[in-house]
Amino acid sequence: INCSQFKDQVDAYIGISANVKPEFYSGNAFDVNLNNASNQAAAYVKLFVHHNGAKLPIRLDQTMVELGRINANENNVNITKTLEYELYSKGAGVTGLARGSVELSVIMR
């Protein structure tokens, strides 16, 4: 993430969030279902970001995970973080191509 501010510089948080429709939640706001060809949940995915030595889960309800800050006296900041996902099967005998999508957004507040 590269953040530049050239006019009216302010202090800001820089973070990441995920936005998934609640009908794809797999029991909580951290797991998203991937459906097979029969529209049955065949697997689920968890998203994480590595920050300050910790593996932080990313909620699916647009809750921001803060990754850094830019100060009013800075005009540029670069942040490099690792995003990770974990894929889990929903159980034995579940077949078909799992599909789904997750939108990741960079948020400045």
C-alpha positions as CSV (number, residue, x, y, z in Angstrom):
1,I,0.0,0.0,0.0
2,N,1.4,3.4,-1.0
3,C,-0.4,6.4,0.5
4,S,0.5,9.9,-0.7
5,Q,-1.1,13.2,0.4
6,F,-0.2,16.4,-1.3
7,K,-2.8,18.9,-0.1
8,D,-4.5,19.5,3.2
9,Q,-2.4,16.8,4.9
10,V,-4.0,15.2,7.9
11,D,-3.3,12.3,10.3
12,A,-5.0,9.2,9.0
13,Y,-5.3,5.5,9.8
14,I,-4.6,3.0,7.0
15,G,-6.4,-0.3,7.2
16,I,-7.9,-3.3,5.4
17,S,-11.4,-4.7,5.5
18,A,-13.4,-7.4,3.8
19,N,-17.0,-7.1,2.6
20,V,-19.0,-10.3,2.2
21,K,-22.8,-10.6,2.1
22,P,-24.0,-12.1,5.4
23,E,-25.7,-15.0,3.5
24,F,-22.3,-16.4,2.7
25,Y,-21.1,-16.3,6.3
26,S,-20.3,-19.8,7.7
27,G,-21.5,-19.4,11.2
28,N,-19.6,-16.2,12.1
29,A,-18.1,-13.0,10.6
30,F,-14.7,-14.6,10.0
31,D,-15.6,-17.6,7.7
32,V,-17.0,-17.3,4.2
33,N,-18.7,-20.2,2.5
34,L,-17.7,-21.3,-1.0
35,N,-20.5,-23.1,-2.7
36,N,-20.4,-26.0,-5.1
37,A,-22.2,-26.4,-8.4
38,S,-25.4,-27.4,-6.4
39,N,-25.2,-24.2,-4.5
40,Q,-24.3,-26.1,-1.3
41,A,-21.5,-25.0,1.0
42,A,-18.5,-27.2,0.0
43,A,-15.8,-25.3,1.8
44,Y,-15.1,-22.1,3.7
45,V,-12.3,-19.6,3.7
46,K,-10.7,-17.5,6.5
47,L,-8.7,-14.4,5.7
48,F,-5.7,-13.0,7.7
49,V,-3.3,-10.2,7.6
50,H,0.2,-10.4,9.2
51,H,0.8,-7.3,11.3
52,N,3.4,-6.6,14.0
53,G,4.3,-10.3,14.2
54,A,0.7,-11.4,14.7
55,K,-1.6,-13.2,12.3
56,L,-4.8,-11.2,12.6
57,P,-8.1,-12.5,11.3
58,I,-10.0,-10.2,8.9
59,R,-13.8,-9.9,9.6
60,L,-16.1,-10.1,6.7
61,D,-18.4,-7.2,7.8
62,Q,-16.2,-4.3,6.8
63,T,-14.6,-4.0,10.3
64,M,-11.3,-2.3,9.6
65,V,-8.0,-3.9,10.7
66,E,-5.6,-1.0,11.3
67,L,-2.3,-1.5,9.4
68,G,-0.6,1.8,10.0
69,R,-0.8,5.6,10.1
70,I,0.2,8.6,8.1
71,N,0.9,11.8,10.0
72,A,0.0,15.3,8.8
73,N,3.7,16.1,8.5
74,E,4.3,13.2,6.1
75,N,3.5,13.3,2.5
76,N,4.1,9.6,1.7
77,V,4.0,6.2,3.5
78,N,4.5,2.7,2.2
79,I,3.1,-0.3,4.1
80,T,3.8,-3.9,3.1
81,K,1.7,-6.7,4.7
82,T,1.2,-10.3,3.9
83,L,-2.4,-11.4,3.3
84,E,-3.2,-15.1,3.9
85,Y,-6.2,-17.3,3.4
86,E,-7.0,-20.7,4.8
87,L,-9.4,-23.1,2.9
88,Y,-11.3,-25.7,4.8
89,S,-13.5,-28.5,3.4
90,K,-17.0,-28.8,4.8
91,G,-16.7,-32.5,5.1
92,A,-16.4,-35.9,3.4
93,G,-18.5,-36.7,0.3
94,V,-18.8,-33.0,-0.7
95,T,-17.8,-32.7,-4.4
96,G,-17.9,-30.0,-7.0
97,L,-16.1,-26.9,-7.9
98,A,-16.1,-24.4,-5.0
99,R,-16.5,-20.8,-6.0
100,G,-16.8,-17.5,-4.3
101,S,-15.2,-14.1,-4.1
102,V,-14.1,-11.6,-1.4
103,E,-13.6,-7.9,-1.9
104,L,-10.7,-6.3,-0.1
105,S,-10.6,-2.6,0.4
106,V,-8.0,-0.2,1.6
107,I,-9.6,2.3,4.0
108,M,-8.2,5.7,5.1
109,R,-9.9,7.4,8.1
